[in-house]
């Protein structure tokens, strides 16, 4: 049993390396993109609120802009969730 486990670990070393590299790249990309997406969603949110306050846009357009701001805001969180699943896979592969 120990010999099979050792053999399986040796076979899965390239997979573990690839998953670790994918995790690092995902962490980097979500870190950079979260800053960009948070700034962009804040700008869209401020434009929506100010256009509603100053009566520049009707209420329906403001709701659309707020929905866009929320969608842009949630994208990095989805990326972090995906990176978390990759980290779980990496931990499971290392635990064999």
C-alpha positions as CSV (number, residue, x, y, z in Angstrom):
1,X,0.0,0.0,0.0
2,X,2.8,2.4,0.9
3,X,4.6,1.5,-2.4
4,X,1.4,2.3,-4.4
5,X,1.0,5.6,-2.7
6,X,4.6,6.5,-3.3
7,X,4.2,5.5,-7.0
8,X,1.1,7.5,-7.3
9,X,2.8,10.6,-5.8
10,X,5.6,10.2,-8.3
11,X,3.3,10.0,-11.2
12,X,1.3,13.0,-10.0
13,X,4.2,15.4,-9.5
14,X,3.8,17.1,-12.9
15,X,0.1,17.5,-12.2
16,X,0.8,19.0,-8.8
17,X,3.3,21.4,-10.3
18,X,0.9,22.5,-13.0
19,X,-1.9,23.0,-10.5
20,X,0.4,25.0,-8.2
21,X,1.5,27.2,-11.2
22,X,-2.2,27.7,-12.2
23,X,-3.0,28.6,-8.6
24,X,-0.2,31.2,-8.5
25,X,-1.2,32.7,-11.8
26,X,-4.8,32.8,-10.7
27,X,-3.9,34.6,-7.4
28,X,-1.8,37.2,-9.4
29,X,-4.6,37.8,-11.9
30,X,-7.3,38.1,-9.3
31,X,-5.2,40.5,-7.3
32,X,-4.5,42.8,-10.2
33,X,-8.0,42.6,-11.7
34,X,-9.7,43.2,-8.4
35,X,-8.1,46.6,-8.0
36,X,-9.1,47.5,-11.5
37,X,-12.7,46.1,-11.3
38,X,-13.3,47.7,-7.8
39,X,-12.2,51.2,-9.1
40,X,-14.4,50.7,-12.3
41,X,-17.4,49.6,-10.3
42,X,-17.0,52.5,-7.9
43,X,-16.9,55.0,-10.8
44,X,-20.0,53.5,-12.4
45,X,-21.8,53.5,-9.0
46,X,-20.9,57.2,-8.4
47,X,-22.1,58.1,-11.9
48,X,-25.4,56.3,-11.3
49,X,-26.0,57.9,-8.0
50,X,-25.0,61.4,-9.1
51,X,-27.1,61.1,-12.3
52,X,-30.1,60.2,-10.2
53,X,-29.4,63.0,-7.7
54,X,-29.1,65.6,-10.4
55,X,-31.9,64.2,-12.5
56,X,-29.7,63.6,-15.5
57,X,-30.9,60.0,-16.1
58,X,-34.3,58.4,-15.4
59,X,-34.7,55.8,-12.7
60,X,-34.7,52.9,-15.0
61,X,-31.3,53.9,-16.4
62,X,-30.0,54.4,-12.9
63,X,-31.1,50.9,-12.0
64,X,-29.3,49.5,-15.1
65,X,-26.1,51.4,-14.2
66,X,-26.3,50.0,-10.6
67,X,-26.8,46.5,-11.9
68,X,-23.7,46.9,-14.1
69,X,-21.7,48.3,-11.2
70,X,-22.7,45.3,-9.1
71,X,-21.8,42.8,-11.9
72,X,-18.4,44.4,-12.3
73,X,-17.9,44.4,-8.5
74,X,-18.7,40.7,-8.3
75,X,-16.3,39.4,-11.0
76,X,-13.2,39.4,-8.8
77,X,-15.1,37.5,-6.1
78,X,-16.0,34.8,-8.6
79,X,-12.3,34.7,-9.6
80,X,-11.3,34.3,-6.0
81,X,-13.8,31.5,-5.6
82,X,-12.3,29.7,-8.6
83,X,-8.8,30.1,-7.3
84,X,-10.0,28.7,-3.9
85,X,-11.3,25.6,-5.7
86,X,-7.9,25.3,-7.4
87,X,-6.2,25.6,-4.0
88,X,-8.5,22.8,-2.7
89,X,-7.5,20.6,-5.6
90,X,-3.9,21.3,-5.0
91,X,-4.2,20.4,-1.3
92,X,-6.1,17.2,-2.2
93,X,-3.3,16.2,-4.6
94,X,-0.7,16.9,-2.0
95,X,-2.6,14.9,0.6
96,X,-2.4,11.7,-1.4
